[in-house]
Amino acid sequence: MSIQQDMAARDRAAAQRNRALDMREQAARAAEARLKAAGVGAEAAPPGRPGAAAADPADERYSELARIYQAMKPKAAAVVFEQLAMDVQVEVAERMRDRSTAAILAAMTPKGAAALSMAIARRQAAPAAPGARMAAR
């Protein structure tokens, strides 16, 4: 009887975790939709505005994602953050404050945190990539 009660309690806890993950996933989808909508608006900016042509829509989207993840609780952000493609994780992490990135890395799984750390280190170690990005701006 107690085994059945324990199993029922575990099932309820698992269902609750799944609901929480579903809600986080919905929040991430909504954020992506807002970013896409904002990206369309940025491309349609008036041509007379100074610097409008120099602004890269992709940079703006990554910056917006960085602001969204910084506003989230690190534990919640880490769950969603790990689901992103590695190149997106790196782009977003580079635009976040160091303290926010550290809090999210601490909440990630060890494997995910190590993979992101290595990707950031490889990118910072490549001397041509940062220079090429700065020249393109």
Long-range contacts (C-beta under 8 A, 24 or more apart in sequence): 21-79, 24-76, 24-79, 24-80, 25-80, 25-83, 27-80, 28-80, 28-83, 31-65, 31-68, 34-64, 35-61, 35-64, 35-65, 36-61, 38-64, 54-137, 56-136, 56-137, 62-88, 62-91, 62-92, 62-95, 63-95, 65-92, 65-95, 66-92, 66-93, 66-95, 66-96, 69-96, 69-100, 69-104, 70-96, 70-97, 70-100, 74-100, 74-103, 74-104, 74-106, 74-107, 75-107, 77-104, 77-107, 78-104, 78-105, 78-107, 78-108, 78-112, 81-108, 81-112, 82-108, 82-109, 82-112, 86-115, 86-116, 86-119, 87-119, 89-116, 89-119, 90-116, 90-119, 90-120, 90-123, 93-120, 94-120, 94-123
